[in-house]
Amino acid sequence: MDLFTSLKVSASGLTAQRTRMDVISSNLANVNTTRTPEGGPYKKKSPVFTATPAGGFSDVLKSHIANNTREVKVTEIVEDNREPRMVFDPSHPDANSDGYVAMPNVNLMEEMVDMLSATRAYEANVTAIANSKSMAQRALDIGGR
């Protein structure tokens, strides 16, 4: 794999993880949202990642790399179809006749674990980019001697 392909793969990972963190942030920000423009409580959202072939440096390498090297793309953001949590709070303006409020299906602990996972994946991609740059620099240093 050439330098540019490795950078492209890592950059796609950075973009995907940034999108993932944005979606998780939205979920966390709406953990108590009981009214949405669509009606009802906020529904948890999740990004869907897809592996796509990564382009190469030359035509000969491109066909070989396309079969083996993949980059990640966010193809869509889907809503979770789980039922909302029902919380007893008769004083809430959105409470039903039995005193229960439909709360978002967002689990705070799951979101925090997902955020930590996305952060670690982002850091791994930054490290991969730094290592690729370092190897390229060392190759240039060797060639200059």
N, C-alpha and C positions, 0 to 999 in steps of 0.2 A: 504494500500500500504506500502510495506516495504521500508527501507532506500535506498537499492540499486536500487530498481525500480524507486523511486523518483529522485535519482541522474541520472539514465540512461535517464529518460524522459527529465530532464533539460539539460543534456549534449547534447542530440540530438537537442534540441532547440538552444543551443549555436552554434553547428556545422552548423545548417541550416541558422541561422542568419548571421554567418560569411561568408558563401557562398553567401548569398544574398548581403551582403556589398561588397564582391569581385566583383560580377556581376555589381552592381551599380557603383562601382569605375571604372570598365572597360567602362561602358556606358559614364560616365563623362569624362574619358580620351579621348574618341573618338568622342566627340560632334562635332568636326570639320573635321573628317576624311572623305574625299570624294573618296578615292581609297582604295579598299581592295583586297586581293588576289582573292576573289570570283568575283570581278568586282563590280563597283558601290560604293555607299556610305555605311558606317558602318550601320548595323541594330541593333536597341536596342535589348538587351537580357534580359530575365526574368527567374528566377528559378521557377520550379514547385514543390510545396511541397505536400507530401502525408502522411497521417496518417497510421502508421503501428502498430500492436499490440506490446505492451511492455512485455517482458518476466518477470516472477516473481521469487520469492525466493524459493518456494517449488512447488511440482507438484500440490498440492491441490489449492494453491493460484494462480498458474500460469494460470490454466484454467479460473478462475474467473477474474483475472486481464486482461488477454488477451481480454476478451469481453468488458472491461470497460476502461482500461488505454491504451493510444496510445502515441507513440513517433513520431516525425516528421522526414521525410527523404526527401532529394532533389532527385527527380527521374529523372529530366532532366532540361536542360536549353534551352529555346525556343527563337527563333527570332521573333520579332514583324513584322507582315506583312503589317503594315501601309505604305503608300506611303512616299517617302522622301520629305522633305521640299524643295521647289524650291525657290532659292534666286537669285535675279538679281545681277550679278557681272560679266560683260563682260570681265574684265581683269583677271579673275581666269583661270588658265590653264585647268580646267575641265568644263568650261562653254560650253553649247551647242550653236548651231548656232543662237539662239535667245538671248544669253547672260545670260541664267539661269544656275545655278549650283545646282545639286541634293545634298542636305545636309542630314546628318543622321536624322532619325526620333526620335531623342532623345530630350526630353523636359527637359531643365535644372531644372525648378521648380519642375516637377514631381519627378525627380531623387533625388533632395535634400529632398523632403518630404518623399520619400521612404527610404532614408538613415537615416533620423531622426527616422522613424518608426522602422527600423531594429535595430538601436542603443538602442531604448527604450525596444524592445523585448529582446535584448541581456542582457541588464541590469536587466530585470525582471527575466530571467533565472539564472543569477548570484545570485540575491537575494534569489531565491527559493533554490538554492544549499546551500547558507549560512544558511538559516533557517533550512533546513534538517540536516545539520551538527550540528547546535545549539541544535535542539531537541534531536538528538542522544547523544550529550554530556550531556545534562540534564538528559536523561534517565540513562546514566552510573553513573552520580553523585547520582541519587536517589537510584540506586541499590547498590552503594558502602557504603551507610549509615547503 
